Amino acid sequence: MLLLPALVALDLPAAVAGAGFPGTREVPAISSVLSLLALKSIGRRRVSHVDDVCVDPALAAFAGLESLPKASSLGSYSYRLTRAHDEQLLAGLARSMTATGQTRGADFDLDFHAIMHFGDDVALENHYVPRRSQRTEAVLSFFVQDSETRNLLYANATCTKADQAGQVIAFARHWQQATGHPPALLVFDSKVTTGAGLDELNAAGLRFITLRARNAKLTAQLEALPDSQWTQITLDRRGAYAKPQVHERNVTVRGCSVPLRQIAVRGLGHDHPTLILTNDRESTPKQIVRRYAKRMRIEQRLAEQIHSFHLDALSSAVALNVNLDTTLTVWAAAAYDHLRQRLPGYQQMTPDTIWRRFISTSGQTTIEPDHVTCRLNSRTHSPITRSADLPPTEIPWCNGRQLRFQFA
């Protein structure tokens, strides 16, 4: 219930309506999506593991129903959706998060994530899974986060080897269509796209920062440079690698028709220099090196989603079903972020911590003709919840009833 004000602020009903999700007279589209979101938000590993909570009247009240649909009904609902439905639901989220200040909408980190499959006889491609250090059958997913707020904004679990190089420009078009303005900066590693992909981004006027894969020839050329051609920079960090050296020049990459700016960096603790490619001609080498280093935080954010929302628990071997699961993960993470911004001292906590200390709280929900009262039992962290900014909220899918919180 603590997440309901967030979903109202993010205007989930408008996003579901705009995406054209199917519904019935008994179970409207918004209630179907809320049922899946409820199960995602309480950390259930798979939809098939939810029959024991489908009879929970509190979860049903969350979705505006008398009881949640059974696992078979929720599963069959996902079969009626396409990638276009999920893209529109994410577009609605992009607009809402811009309005709530949960994204700056300009500077983005992008990365792939392979979700491993543990079954047999599936039509899945083999992808490298870092946590297993092997190539195996997996669903290749693509995620984007806001660099400033570190919130996930976009997901696509329908990627294939044939189209993975085009995911960067696809996201840029998605963001342009959803918000009316293109991304200001895209940051990703060397495996996200190809030289032709970089050329397409440059032709579209999109700034990017990426890595260049090293080879023996490039490494030998850099190591042959005299020390006089390297310039020391000072990064805003502690430790032994705060003063690396950089060497800059223009290079031509296969598939890219325009020269790119290459910044080689040594002194970061690696055996060989790191190569950064960009079409940004205005920023200093220090700014570019520092900005690329921030990209690593998307891996931390994905690790949080895996732990909190079981992102790596495949909902199906069908990529479209997994795509709905990743879309709901982005929505659930946004709702958690909206709540934690109102909890004093917890603005940087992980969803798992917010769940354990606040959302996983017992209480009593009373539904009246014109309002819903949620009375929360006392816990160690109740003083934090009491001081949170949780104003009465009108719930559209509960016939406009006003949600009020009380504390024991």
C-alpha positions as CSV (number, residue, x, y, z in Angstrom):
1,M,0.0,0.0,0.0
2,L,3.0,2.3,0.6
3,L,3.7,2.1,-3.2
4,L,0.2,3.2,-4.3
5,P,1.0,7.0,-4.0
6,A,4.0,6.4,-6.2
7,L,2.0,4.6,-8.9
8,V,-0.6,7.4,-8.8
9,A,2.2,10.0,-9.1
10,L,3.7,8.1,-12.0
11,D,0.2,7.9,-13.6
12,L,0.1,4.2,-14.2
13,P,-3.5,4.2,-15.4
14,A,-2.7,6.7,-18.2
15,A,0.3,4.7,-19.2
16,V,-1.7,1.4,-19.3
17,A,-4.5,3.1,-21.3
18,G,-2.0,4.7,-23.7
19,A,-0.2,1.3,-24.2
20,G,-3.5,-0.4,-25.2
21,F,-3.2,-3.3,-22.7
22,P,-6.2,-5.7,-23.0
23,G,-8.7,-6.1,-20.3
24,T,-12.1,-7.6,-19.5
25,R,-15.2,-6.4,-17.6
26,E,-14.3,-8.5,-14.6
27,V,-10.5,-7.6,-14.7
28,P,-9.7,-4.3,-16.3
29,A,-6.3,-3.8,-17.9
30,I,-5.1,-1.6,-15.0
31,S,-6.0,-4.3,-12.5
32,S,-4.1,-7.0,-14.5
33,V,-1.0,-4.8,-14.6
34,L,-1.3,-4.0,-10.9
35,S,-1.7,-7.7,-10.1
36,L,1.6,-8.4,-11.8
37,L,3.2,-5.4,-10.2
38,A,2.1,-6.4,-6.8
39,L,3.8,-9.8,-7.2
40,K,6.9,-8.2,-8.6
41,S,7.0,-5.7,-5.7
42,I,6.8,-8.3,-2.9
43,G,9.7,-10.2,-4.4
44,R,8.0,-13.3,-5.7
45,R,10.5,-15.2,-7.7
46,R,8.1,-16.2,-10.5
47,V,4.5,-15.7,-11.3
48,S,4.0,-19.5,-11.1
49,H,5.0,-19.3,-7.4
50,V,2.1,-17.0,-6.3
51,D,-0.9,-19.3,-5.8
52,D,-0.5,-19.0,-2.0
53,V,-0.9,-15.2,-2.1
54,C,-3.6,-14.9,-4.7
55,V,-6.2,-15.2,-2.0
56,D,-4.6,-12.3,0.0
57,P,-7.4,-9.7,0.2
58,A,-4.8,-6.9,0.8
59,L,-3.0,-7.6,-2.4
60,A,-6.3,-7.7,-4.2
61,A,-7.2,-4.3,-2.7
62,F,-3.9,-3.0,-4.1
63,A,-5.0,-4.0,-7.6
64,G,-8.6,-2.9,-7.1
65,L,-10.0,-6.4,-7.1
66,E,-11.7,-8.8,-4.7
67,S,-9.0,-11.4,-5.3
68,L,-6.0,-11.6,-7.5
69,P,-6.1,-13.7,-10.7
70,K,-4.6,-17.1,-10.5
71,A,-1.1,-17.9,-11.8
72,S,-2.5,-19.5,-14.9
73,S,-4.6,-16.4,-15.7
74,L,-1.7,-14.1,-15.1
75,G,0.5,-16.2,-17.4
76,S,-2.1,-16.4,-20.2
77,Y,-2.5,-12.6,-19.9
78,S,1.2,-12.1,-20.7
79,Y,0.7,-14.2,-23.9
80,R,-1.7,-11.6,-25.2
81,L,0.9,-8.8,-25.2
82,T,3.6,-7.8,-27.7
83,R,6.8,-5.7,-27.5
84,A,4.8,-2.7,-28.7
85,H,2.7,-2.8,-25.5
86,D,5.8,-2.8,-23.4
87,E,7.4,0.0,-25.3
88,Q,4.4,2.2,-24.9
89,L,4.2,1.4,-21.1
90,L,7.9,2.4,-20.8
91,A,7.2,5.6,-22.8
92,G,4.5,6.6,-20.3
93,L,6.9,5.9,-17.5
94,A,9.6,8.1,-19.2
95,R,7.2,11.1,-19.3
96,S,6.0,10.6,-15.7
97,M,9.6,10.2,-14.3
98,T,10.5,13.4,-16.1
99,A,7.6,15.2,-14.4
100,T,8.4,13.8,-11.0
101,G,12.1,14.6,-11.3
102,Q,13.2,11.0,-11.1
103,T,15.1,11.5,-14.4
104,R,16.9,14.4,-15.9
105,G,16.3,13.0,-19.3
106,A,19.7,13.9,-20.8
107,D,22.6,11.7,-19.7
108,F,22.2,7.9,-20.0
109,D,24.2,4.8,-19.3
110,L,23.5,1.7,-21.4
111,D,24.3,-2.0,-21.0
112,F,23.4,-5.5,-22.0
113,H,22.5,-8.2,-19.5
114,A,22.2,-11.9,-20.3
115,I,19.4,-13.7,-18.3
116,M,20.5,-17.3,-18.2
117,H,18.0,-20.1,-18.9
118,F,18.1,-23.4,-16.9
119,G,15.9,-25.6,-19.1
120,D,16.1,-27.8,-22.1
121,D,14.7,-27.7,-25.7
122,V,14.4,-23.9,-26.0
123,A,14.9,-21.7,-29.0
124,L,17.3,-19.3,-27.4
125,E,20.6,-18.0,-28.6
126,N,23.9,-18.5,-26.7
127,H,25.2,-15.4,-25.0
128,Y,28.0,-14.8,-22.6
129,V,26.8,-14.8,-18.9
130,P,29.5,-13.1,-16.8
131,R,28.2,-14.5,-13.5
132,R,28.8,-18.0,-14.9
133,S,31.9,-17.1,-17.0
134,Q,30.5,-19.1,-19.9
135,R,28.4,-18.8,-23.1
136,T,25.0,-20.6,-22.7
137,E,21.4,-20.3,-23.6
138,A,20.1,-17.0,-22.4
139,V,17.7,-14.1,-23.1
140,L,19.8,-11.0,-24.0
141,S,18.3,-7.9,-22.4
142,F,19.2,-4.3,-22.8
143,F,18.9,-1.6,-20.0
144,V,19.2,2.1,-19.8
145,Q,19.6,4.2,-16.6
146,D,19.7,7.9,-15.9
147,S,23.2,8.8,-15.1
148,E,22.3,11.5,-12.5
149,T,19.5,9.8,-10.6
150,R,20.7,6.3,-11.4
151,N,17.1,5.1,-12.1
152,L,16.4,2.5,-14.7
153,L,14.3,4.0,-17.5
154,Y,14.2,1.4,-20.3
155,A,14.4,-2.3,-20.9
156,N,14.2,-4.6,-23.9
157,A,14.4,-8.4,-23.5
158,T,13.8,-9.2,-27.2
159,C,17.3,-8.5,-28.4
160,T,19.0,-10.9,-30.7
161,K,22.6,-11.1,-32.1
162,A,21.3,-9.8,-35.4
163,D,19.8,-6.6,-34.0
164,Q,21.8,-6.0,-30.8
165,A,24.0,-3.4,-32.5
166,G,20.9,-1.2,-33.2
167,Q,19.6,-1.1,-29.7
168,V,21.4,2.2,-28.9
169,I,19.8,4.1,-31.7
170,A,16.5,2.4,-31.0
171,F,16.5,3.7,-27.5
172,A,17.4,7.2,-28.7
173,R,14.4,7.1,-31.0
174,H,12.2,5.8,-28.2
175,W,13.2,8.6,-25.9
176,Q,12.7,11.2,-28.6
177,Q,9.2,9.9,-29.3
178,A,8.3,9.6,-25.6
179,T,9.6,12.9,-24.3
180,G,10.0,15.2,-27.4
181,H,13.7,15.6,-27.1
182,P,16.7,13.4,-27.9
183,P,19.3,12.1,-25.4
184,A,22.2,14.6,-24.8
185,L,24.8,11.9,-24.1
186,L,24.9,8.1,-24.4
187,V,27.6,6.1,-22.6
188,F,28.2,2.4,-23.2
189,D,31.0,-0.2,-23.6
190,S,32.6,-1.5,-26.7
191,K,30.3,-4.5,-27.2
192,V,27.0,-2.5,-27.2
193,T,27.3,-1.4,-30.9
194,T,29.6,-1.5,-33.9
195,G,31.5,1.1,-35.9
196,A,28.5,1.4,-38.2
197,G,26.3,2.0,-35.2
198,L,28.6,4.8,-34.0
199,D,28.4,6.3,-37.5
200,E,24.6,6.2,-37.3
201,L,24.7,7.9,-33.9
202,N,27.0,10.6,-35.1
203,A,24.9,11.2,-38.2
204,A,21.8,11.6,-35.9
205,G,23.7,14.3,-33.9
206,L,23.9,12.2,-30.7
207,R,26.9,12.5,-28.5
208,F,28.4,9.3,-27.2
209,I,31.3,7.9,-25.1
210,T,32.3,4.3,-25.5
211,L,35.3,2.0,-25.2
212,R,37.5,0.7,-28.1
213,A,38.5,-2.9,-28.0
214,R,42.2,-3.3,-27.6
215,N,44.4,-5.5,-29.9
216,A,48.0,-6.3,-30.0
217,K,48.8,-3.7,-32.7
218,L,47.1,-0.8,-30.8
219,T,48.7,-1.8,-27.5
220,A,52.1,-2.0,-29.1
221,Q,51.7,1.5,-30.7
222,L,50.7,3.0,-27.4
223,E,53.5,1.4,-25.4
224,A,56.0,2.7,-28.0
225,L,55.0,6.3,-27.3
226,P,57.5,8.3,-25.3
227,D,56.5,9.6,-21.9
228,S,56.5,13.2,-23.2
229,Q,53.4,12.4,-25.3
230,W,51.4,11.5,-22.2
231,T,49.6,14.1,-20.0
232,Q,48.8,13.6,-16.4
233,I,45.3,14.3,-15.1
234,T,43.9,14.3,-11.6
235,L,40.6,12.5,-11.0
236,D,38.2,13.3,-8.1
237,R,38.8,10.0,-6.3
238,R,40.9,8.5,-3.6
239,G,43.5,5.8,-3.9
240,A,46.5,4.9,-6.0
241,Y,44.8,5.5,-9.4
242,A,43.8,9.1,-9.0
243,K,46.4,10.5,-11.3
244,P,46.4,8.6,-14.6
245,Q,48.0,9.8,-17.8
246,V,46.2,10.3,-21.1
247,H,47.2,10.4,-24.8
248,E,44.7,11.9,-27.3
249,R,44.5,11.6,-31.1
250,N,41.9,11.3,-33.9
251,V,41.3,7.8,-35.2
252,T,39.2,6.1,-37.9
253,V,37.1,3.1,-36.8
254,R,36.0,0.4,-39.3
255,G,32.4,1.1,-40.3
256,C,32.4,4.7,-39.1
257,S,32.9,7.3,-41.9
258,V,34.1,10.2,-39.6
259,P,37.2,10.4,-37.4
260,L,36.5,10.0,-33.7
261,R,38.4,11.3,-30.7
262,Q,40.4,8.6,-29.0
263,I,41.7,9.1,-25.5
264,A,44.1,6.4,-24.2
265,V,44.4,6.2,-20.4
266,R,47.1,4.5,-18.5
267,G,47.7,4.3,-14.8
268,L,44.2,3.0,-13.9
269,G,45.5,-0.3,-12.6
270,H,45.2,-2.3,-15.8
271,D,48.1,-4.0,-17.7
272,H,47.4,-2.0,-20.8
273,P,45.9,1.5,-21.5
274,T,42.2,1.9,-21.7
275,L,40.9,3.3,-25.0
276,I,37.9,5.7,-24.9
277,L,36.1,6.8,-28.2
278,T,33.8,9.8,-28.4
279,N,32.5,12.3,-30.8
280,D,32.5,14.9,-28.0
281,R,34.9,17.6,-29.1
282,E,34.2,20.1,-26.3
283,S,34.8,18.2,-23.0
284,T,38.3,17.9,-21.6
285,P,40.0,14.5,-21.3
286,K,39.5,14.6,-17.5
287,Q,35.7,15.2,-17.9
288,I,35.4,12.3,-20.4
289,V,37.4,9.8,-18.3
290,R,35.5,10.8,-15.2
291,R,32.1,10.5,-17.0
292,Y,32.9,7.1,-18.5
293,A,33.9,5.8,-15.0
294,K,30.4,6.6,-13.8
295,R,29.0,4.1,-16.3
296,M,30.0,1.2,-14.1
297,R,27.1,2.2,-11.7
298,I,24.6,0.6,-14.1
299,E,26.1,-2.8,-13.3
300,Q,25.5,-2.0,-9.6
301,R,21.9,-1.0,-10.3
302,L,21.2,-4.2,-12.3
303,A,22.7,-6.2,-9.4
304,E,20.1,-4.5,-7.1
305,Q,17.3,-5.4,-9.5
306,I,18.4,-9.1,-9.6
307,H,18.5,-9.2,-5.8
308,S,15.3,-7.3,-5.1
309,F,13.0,-8.2,-8.0
310,H,14.6,-11.5,-9.2
311,L,15.4,-10.1,-12.6
312,D,17.4,-13.2,-13.4
313,A,14.5,-15.6,-12.7
314,L,13.2,-16.1,-16.2
315,S,9.4,-15.9,-16.3
316,S,9.4,-17.9,-19.5
317,A,11.6,-19.2,-22.3
318,V,9.6,-16.9,-24.7
319,A,11.5,-13.6,-25.0
320,L,8.2,-11.6,-25.2
321,N,7.1,-12.9,-21.8
322,V,10.5,-12.1,-20.3
323,N,10.2,-8.6,-21.9
324,L,7.0,-8.0,-19.8
325,D,8.9,-9.1,-16.7
326,T,11.8,-6.7,-17.3
327,T,9.3,-3.8,-18.1
328,L,7.6,-4.5,-14.8
329,T,10.9,-4.5,-13.1
330,V,11.6,-1.0,-14.3
331,W,8.2,0.2,-13.2
332,A,8.6,-1.4,-9.7
333,A,12.0,0.1,-9.3
334,A,10.6,3.6,-10.2
335,A,7.8,3.1,-7.6
336,Y,10.3,2.1,-4.9
337,D,12.5,5.1,-5.8
338,H,9.5,7.5,-5.5
339,L,8.8,6.1,-2.0
340,R,12.4,6.2,-0.8
341,Q,12.8,9.8,-1.8
342,R,10.2,10.6,0.9
343,L,11.8,8.6,3.6
344,P,14.3,10.8,5.5
345,G,17.8,9.3,5.3
346,Y,16.9,6.5,2.9
347,Q,17.1,8.2,-0.5
348,Q,20.1,6.0,-1.5
349,M,18.9,2.7,-0.1
350,T,18.3,-0.3,-2.3
351,P,14.8,-1.6,-3.0
352,D,15.6,-4.7,-0.9
353,T,16.3,-2.5,2.2
354,I,13.1,-0.4,1.6
355,W,11.1,-3.7,1.4
356,R,12.5,-5.2,4.6
357,R,12.3,-2.0,6.7
358,F,9.1,-0.4,5.5
359,I,7.0,-2.2,2.9
360,S,7.1,-5.6,4.6
361,T,5.0,-4.2,7.5
362,S,1.8,-5.8,8.8
363,G,-1.3,-3.8,9.5
364,Q,-5.0,-3.5,8.7
365,T,-6.7,-2.1,5.7
366,T,-10.2,-0.8,6.0
367,I,-12.2,0.0,2.8
368,E,-15.0,2.5,3.2
369,P,-17.3,3.9,0.5
370,D,-15.2,7.1,0.1
371,H,-11.7,6.2,1.4
372,V,-9.2,3.4,2.2
373,T,-7.5,3.5,5.6
374,C,-4.2,1.6,6.0
375,R,-3.2,1.3,9.6
376,L,0.5,0.1,10.0
377,N,1.7,-1.7,13.0
378,S,4.6,-0.4,15.0
379,R,8.1,-1.4,14.0
380,T,11.7,-0.2,14.7
381,H,11.6,2.0,11.6
382,S,8.1,3.4,12.2
383,P,9.4,6.8,13.2
384,I,10.9,7.2,9.7
385,T,7.6,6.2,8.1
386,R,5.7,8.7,10.3
387,S,7.9,11.5,9.2
388,A,7.7,10.6,5.5
389,D,5.8,12.8,3.1
390,L,2.8,10.6,2.5
391,P,-0.2,12.8,1.9
392,P,-3.7,11.4,1.3
393,T,-3.9,10.1,-2.3
394,E,-7.0,9.5,-4.5
395,I,-6.8,6.0,-6.0
396,P,-8.3,6.1,-9.6
397,W,-8.8,2.3,-9.8
398,C,-10.6,2.1,-6.4
399,N,-13.5,4.3,-7.6
400,G,-11.6,7.5,-6.6
401,R,-11.3,6.4,-2.9
402,Q,-8.8,8.4,-0.9
403,L,-5.9,6.4,0.6
404,R,-5.0,7.4,4.2
405,F,-2.2,6.1,6.4
406,Q,-2.4,5.7,10.1
407,F,0.2,4.4,12.6
408,A,-0.4,2.2,15.6
